[in-house]
Amino acid sequence: MIRSDGSPTPGKEDMEVVDFALDYGVLHGARKDLHDLADEIGPTLKNSDYATLGKDSSGVATDVFGDAGLAAAFGTLYYRSKRPMEKAEDDLRSLGDTFGAVADAFFHIDAQIAEGAGVMGQNMGLSDWRGKHDAWLGHEKWVADNKLWQQYLAGKSACEVDDGSTLPDFCRATDPGPEPTDPGPPPTDHVIHTSDGSSVHTTLTLDDKYNVTTEKTTVTTGGGQTYSSTTAYKPDGRSYVTDTTFADDSTSHADVTINADGTGTMSVTDGDGKVSTYTRSGPGAKWDQTSGEGMDDGD
């Protein structure tokens, strides 16, 4: 057995480290090349001199070849090749579609993983920014706390009394830490570039309290495949609506409701208007399909 990189398959004790690399960009290119070849066969079969002379019945072919026998032989060649060439055109397109479908399927999975890495702006540092922003808003308090702290450092001895006298306020001071600085505007736009020319571009829209209201992620391969998903969060902060456009231009609309206890319902509508519904039993539980295409019928 051979791994995808050409090395021998490891033993059972090493199976957890086996990987499989699939360059869907190559498959995407193969689809285009096969479709281009089919496009070349079509005109040759239908509109070229080969077709014109092959199906001629007016005698023009005899004039061109200068011999009726040669014209007849050429006509036989044309009619014998006509069906195989027509089938070749159809089969090339079908094979190209197959390569493309596999490429798109793997790309969809990778794109969804890439999109998930940026959910709610975690990878963009939004949570960290909020902490720094809140600290900056409390700068005046830091100034007051730091003043007391400096007084404490300068007059510790005044706090070391046991005669029952009242201690100065600064004796209760604690180190307020480094002075907060203005972190600037929140991070709402982030692009990740990879060595193969792919990119993951995430943009956020925030409300006046800097909560994420919409998040859009676009994943683009070096070969030009694109996956785009936009999620709009509902007022409860848990539920959301996601609209996705896949590499093959198919679409999906998901409306998700998450209850306070973590249970939820989801309705997914594809580009043809077909609806599938799902439920989950609690936080982190898997979504179970309750209706729609592809549902297990029990057979």
N, C-alpha and C positions, 0 to 999 in steps of 0.2 A: 504494500500500500504506500502511496506517495502523498505527502502534504501538498497544499496549494503552492508552496514555494519550491517544490521539487525535492525536499529532504525526506528521508524515510519517516514513516509513521512511528511514533514512540510507543513504548509498552504501556500496559494498563496503568502502571503506577504514575505515568506521566501524562495521562489522557487529559487531565484538567488544564494543561497548558497548550493543548492543540488549538491552533487558530485556523481561520479560513479567510483568505483575502479575495474579494471579488471586485474587479475594476469595472463598475457599471458605466464609467465613461467610455471604455472600449466597446461595451455592448451598445451603448447609445450611438457610437460612431459606426458600428457594424450595421445598425438599422438604417442609417442614412446612406451608407455605401450600397447596401442591397436595394434600397428604394431607387437610388440613382441608376443602378444597373438596370432595374426594371423599366425605368423611364427611357433608357437608351434602346431597349428591346422593342418597346411599344412603337415608336416612330419607324424603326427599321421594318417592322412587320406590316405596318399599316400605310405609311406615307412615303416610303423610299422608292428608288428605282427598282430595288429588289422586289418589292410588292407589286409595283406597276407592271413590270415585265412578267412577273410570275403568274399573275392572274389575267394577262392580256388575252383577248379573244378576237381582236380586230386585225391581227396580222402585223402590228407594230413590232412585236418581239421578233418575228421572222426577219423583218427589215434590219433590226438592230444586230441580230446575230448572223444574218446573211445565210441562214440555213434553217429550213423548217424543222429538221431533226433536232438541231441544237436548241431551237426555241421550245420544242415539245419536251425535251429533256429538262430544260430549265424550269418549265412549268410544273413538271413532275416533282422536281426538287422542292419547289416552293410549296406545293400542296402537302408534300410529305413532312416538311418542316413547320408548316403553319401551326398545327395543333401543339406539337412539342414546344414551340416558341411561345404560343399563347399560355400554355401551362407553366412554362418557365417564368414568364412575367408574373403570373398570379402567385406561383410558389415563392419567387424571390420577395414579393411584397409580404406574403404570409410569414416567411422566415424572418424578414426584417421586423415585422410586427412582434414576433415572438421574442427576438433579442431585445427589442425596445420595451416590451412588457416586463421582462425580467429586470432590465436596467431600472425602469421606473419603480418597480416594486421594492428593490433593494434601496434605491435612492429615497423613497418615501420613508422607509424605516430609519435610515441614517438621519434624514432631515428631521424627523420627529424627535429623535434622540438629541440632536443638536438644538432643536427648539426647546426641549424640556430643560436643557442646561441653563436656560436664561429665565425660567418662570419667575414672575414677580420681581425681576430685576436683581436676584441674588448675585449673579455673576457680574453685575454691573456696579456693585458696591453701594446700592441704594440704602441698605440698612445701616451700613457704616456711616454713610453721609448724614443720615437722619440724626445719629448720635452726636456727630460733630456739630451739626446745625443747632441741635437743642442746647449743646454746651455753649455755643456762641451766643444764643439768645439769652443765656444766663450769665453773660460776661460780668455784669455789674455785681451779681452775687459773688462771683469768683473774686473780684477786686476786694470786696468787703471781707470775705473769708481769708484771703491772702494777707490782708492788713493785720488781722488778728493773729494769724500764724506767725508773721514776722515779729509782732510784739511778743509773742510767746517765746520765740527763739532768742530774742534779746533779753528777756526777763524771766527765765525759767525759775530762778531762785525765789521770785515772789510767789510762786505757786507751791513752794515746798515749806508750808507752815502747818503747825498742828495746834495753834493756840485758839482755834475757833473763830479767827477773824475771817471776814468775807474775802474770798479770792477774786482777783480781777477777772473780767470777762474773757480775756485772752487765754486764761488757763484752760478753758474748754475748747480751744481751737484745735483743729486737725489740719493736716497738710492737704490743701485743695488740689494738689497736682499741678501739671503744667498749665500755663495760661491758654485758654481756648482761642483759636483763630477762626476767621471767616472761611468756611470751606468752599465758598463760591456757589454757583448754581448746581442743582442736583444732576447726577448722571442720568441722562435719558436717551443717549445714543451710543451704541457700541458695535464695533465691527471686528470680527475675528477672521484673519486670513490664514490659509494653510499653504503648505509647500506645493501642492498640486494645482494651485490657482483657485481653489474653492473659497467661499466666504460665507460667514453667518452674520447677518446684520439685524440687530435688535433695536427697536425704538420704543420708548415708553411715553404715555401721556399721564400726567399726574393731576390730582385735584388740589385745592388750596391748602390741604393738610399733607400734601406730598404722598398720598396713597395712590397706587397704580390704578388707573381707570381703564386704560387699554394698553395692550402690548402687541406689537407686530414683529414677527421674525421672518426674514427672507433668507433662504439657503440657496446658494448658487454654485454649481460646479464649474470647473474650468472648461467643461465641454458645453456649457450653456443651459443645462437643466436647472429649473427653478422650482422651488417649493415655497409657498408663502402662506402664513397663518396669522390671523388677527384675532385676539381674544379681548372681549369687552367685559369687564367685571360689573356685576350688578351691585346695587346699593348695600346689600347685606355683607359684601366683602368676601363671600364664600362662593356664590353662584356666578356663572359666566356664560357667555355665548362665544363660540369660536367658528370662524369662517376660514376655510382652507382651500387653496388652489394648488393642485398637484402638478407634477412635471408634464403629464399628458393632458393638461387643461381641464381635467375632471375636478369637480368641486364637492365640498362637504360642509354642511351647516349643523353644528352641534349646540343644543340648548341644554345646559346643565344646571340643575337645582340641588344645592347641598344644604341639608337641614342643620339646625343647631346641634343635633346629636350625632352628626356625621353621616347619617343615611342620605341617600340621594336618588334622583331620577335623571335620566338623560335621553334626549330624543335626537337622533341623527338623520338628516335628510341629505341624500346624495343629489348629484346634478340632474338626475332623471325624475326627481321628486319622490323617490321611494323612501319611506320612513322606517327606521328601526328604533326600538325603545329598549332601555336598559334600567336596572336598579342596582343599588348596592346596599349592603346591610349595615355598614358603619364606616368609621374612618379607616382608610387604607385598604378596605375590602375590595375585591375584584368586582367589576361590573358584570352582571348577569343579564343576558338578552331575554327580553320578555315578548317581543314581537318583531316581525320584519324578515327580510330576505336573509337566507343563510342560517336561520334558526333551526336547531335540532328538532326534528319532528317525532323522535322517539323510535324510528325504525332502525 
